[in-house]
């Protein structure tokens, strides 16, 4: 219903409007390379340890 009303009001695209704030994803070439380097230096890291590192130290 809400989408229908938006199109009746003149909207022409189904794409999301840009929003302020941090993007919903932080997948960048730089971050991918950091993860690869991190895992190459310590192959025993768990997913949980990697997650905590990125949340705590990087802020993602």
C-alpha positions as CSV (number, residue, x, y, z in Angstrom):
1,X,0.0,0.0,0.0
2,X,2.7,2.5,1.0
3,X,4.7,1.9,-2.3
4,X,1.5,2.3,-4.3
5,X,0.9,5.7,-2.6
6,X,4.5,6.8,-3.4
7,X,4.0,6.1,-7.1
8,X,0.7,7.9,-7.1
9,X,2.5,10.9,-5.6
10,X,5.0,11.0,-8.5
11,X,7.8,8.5,-7.6
12,X,9.3,6.9,-10.7
13,X,11.8,4.4,-9.4
14,X,11.7,1.4,-7.1
15,X,15.3,2.0,-6.0
16,X,15.9,3.1,-2.4
17,X,16.6,6.7,-1.7
18,X,20.0,7.6,-0.5
19,X,20.2,7.9,3.3
20,X,22.6,9.6,5.6
21,X,24.8,7.7,8.0
22,X,27.0,4.7,7.7
23,X,26.4,2.4,4.7
24,X,24.7,-0.9,5.3
25,X,27.7,-2.8,4.2
26,X,31.4,-2.2,4.8
27,X,32.6,-4.5,2.1
28,X,35.5,-2.7,0.4
29,X,38.6,-3.9,-1.3
30,X,40.6,-2.4,1.6
31,X,38.6,-4.3,4.2
32,X,38.8,-7.6,2.2
33,X,42.6,-7.3,2.0
34,X,42.8,-6.6,5.7
35,X,40.8,-9.7,6.5
36,X,43.0,-11.8,4.2
37,X,46.1,-10.4,5.8
38,X,44.8,-11.1,9.3
39,X,43.9,-14.7,8.4
40,X,47.3,-15.2,6.7
41,X,49.0,-14.1,9.8
42,X,46.9,-16.4,12.1
43,X,45.1,-19.3,10.4
44,X,43.6,-20.4,13.8
45,X,41.4,-17.3,14.1
46,X,37.7,-18.2,14.6
47,X,34.9,-16.4,12.9
48,X,33.9,-15.1,16.4
49,X,37.4,-13.7,17.1
50,X,37.5,-12.0,13.7
51,X,34.0,-10.5,14.3
52,X,35.0,-9.1,17.7
53,X,38.2,-7.6,16.2
54,X,36.3,-5.8,13.5
55,X,33.6,-4.6,15.9
56,X,36.0,-3.5,18.7
57,X,39.1,-2.3,16.8
58,X,37.8,-1.1,13.5
59,X,34.3,-0.1,14.4
60,X,32.4,-1.9,11.6
